[in-house]
Amino acid sequence: MMVGLCALAVLFAMDNIRQVLDGMPLVGQIILILETLAGSSMLGWSLACGNLRRTAVELSGSEQVRTLREFLTTQA
């Protein structure tokens, strides 16, 4: 959770810097691109290794539900 809070703080700081440099369109766009890349990277990391990662038990549970649904639709 601490990593997520640090990432949120960094994104907030980058957004404030972008707003301060609003008069310079090129610099603002570059900072916006960097902010978007940082947010996308953080989301990717969370999906792969962080709190949003699914465990094997969760995956097998969803697999069981899908198999049950397929079985019930073929029986009807």
C-alpha positions as CSV (number, residue, x, y, z in Angstrom):
1,M,0.0,0.0,0.0
2,M,2.9,2.3,0.7
3,V,4.1,2.0,-2.9
4,G,0.7,3.0,-4.2
5,L,0.6,6.1,-1.9
6,C,4.1,7.1,-3.1
7,A,3.1,6.7,-6.7
8,L,0.0,8.8,-6.1
9,A,2.1,11.5,-4.5
10,V,4.4,11.6,-7.5
11,L,1.6,11.8,-9.9
12,F,0.0,14.6,-7.9
13,A,3.3,16.5,-7.8
14,M,3.7,16.0,-11.6
15,D,0.2,17.3,-12.2
16,N,0.9,20.4,-10.1
17,I,4.1,21.1,-12.0
18,R,2.2,20.7,-15.3
19,Q,-0.4,23.2,-14.1
20,V,2.3,25.7,-13.1
21,L,3.9,25.4,-16.5
22,D,0.6,25.8,-18.3
23,G,1.8,28.8,-20.3
24,M,4.5,26.7,-22.0
25,P,2.5,24.2,-24.2
26,L,5.4,22.0,-25.2
27,V,6.7,21.5,-21.6
28,G,3.1,20.9,-20.4
29,Q,2.5,18.3,-23.0
30,I,5.8,16.5,-22.2
31,I,5.0,16.4,-18.5
32,L,1.5,15.1,-19.4
33,I,3.0,12.3,-21.4
34,L,5.4,11.5,-18.6
35,E,2.5,11.5,-16.1
36,T,0.5,9.2,-18.3
37,L,3.4,6.8,-18.8
38,A,4.1,6.8,-15.0
39,G,0.4,6.0,-14.3
40,S,0.3,3.3,-16.9
41,S,3.5,1.7,-15.6
42,M,2.1,1.8,-12.0
43,L,-1.1,0.1,-13.1
44,G,0.8,-2.5,-15.0
45,W,3.0,-3.2,-12.0
46,S,0.0,-3.5,-9.7
47,L,-1.6,-6.0,-12.1
48,A,1.5,-8.0,-12.4
49,C,3.1,-7.9,-9.0
50,G,1.1,-5.6,-6.7
51,N,-2.3,-5.6,-4.9
52,L,-4.3,-6.1,-8.0
53,R,-2.7,-9.4,-8.9
54,R,-5.0,-12.4,-8.9
55,T,-3.9,-15.4,-6.9
56,A,-4.0,-18.9,-8.3
57,V,-7.0,-19.7,-6.0
58,E,-9.0,-16.7,-7.5
59,L,-8.1,-17.8,-11.0
60,S,-9.1,-21.4,-10.4
61,G,-12.4,-20.2,-8.8
62,S,-13.3,-18.2,-11.8
63,E,-12.4,-21.1,-14.0
64,Q,-14.8,-23.3,-12.0
65,V,-17.6,-20.8,-12.4
66,R,-17.0,-20.6,-16.2
67,T,-17.0,-24.4,-16.4
68,L,-20.2,-24.6,-14.4
69,R,-21.9,-22.0,-16.7
70,E,-20.9,-23.9,-19.8
71,F,-22.2,-27.1,-18.3
72,L,-25.5,-25.5,-17.4
73,T,-26.0,-24.0,-20.8
74,T,-25.4,-27.3,-22.6
75,Q,-27.9,-29.0,-20.3
76,A,-30.7,-26.6,-21.1
